Amino acid sequence: MAAPKSAPAGARESPYYRSPDVVPAPWSPERPGVVDGLQPVGPRLGAQGPDQGFALTIAGRLASKLHLHGRERLDDAVRGCVGIALRRASLFSRAPVVHDVRLAFTIWGFFDEEPPSELIAERARLFEGVGNVNHHYAEGRHIADLVPEATLRMTPEQATDAYPNRWRELTGA
């Protein structure tokens, strides 16, 4: 193949390509942030999964359907239930979907206009201040960790059928 006239004289004289003298080593993932094997499990590590922020978008869309009682705050209810939804989504190795968030709000009675008074008292005790993630991360993790895996594996319809009669079993409280 001919070189253009604007190319330096040496490039026009040698029509063949030559490799560089040194070939760099291939890339390898030897960084401190790379996890070998499965994600670690333990207190305060949460539930890893893709696109977890979408759970907040879903919860925001469902916020108008929630029923709060007494001094309950919307941000506390959302933060407490989003942790449950994220744990359920990671259990199925996927990003959160509306069913994860709906299940969390259902088992804690936030869709119910008149939940059992014991449930309201338990919610008030557990959820108070959880909306402030900077100061109450451990409390939010505690709510998510309370819920048994059997509840997380339920369909939203099964959870709705079991609520309110079995709310203690569903929430682990």
Buried (B, 14 or more C-beta within 10 A) or exposed (E): EEBEEEEEEEEEEEEEEEEEEEEEEEEEEEEEEEEEEEEEEEEEEBBBBEEBEBBBEBBEEBBEEBBBBEEBBBBBBBBBBBBBBBBBBBBEEEBBBBBBBBBBBBBBBBBBEEBBEEBBEBBBEBBBEBBBEEEBBEBBBBBBBBBEEEBBEBEBEEBBEBBBEEBEBBBBB
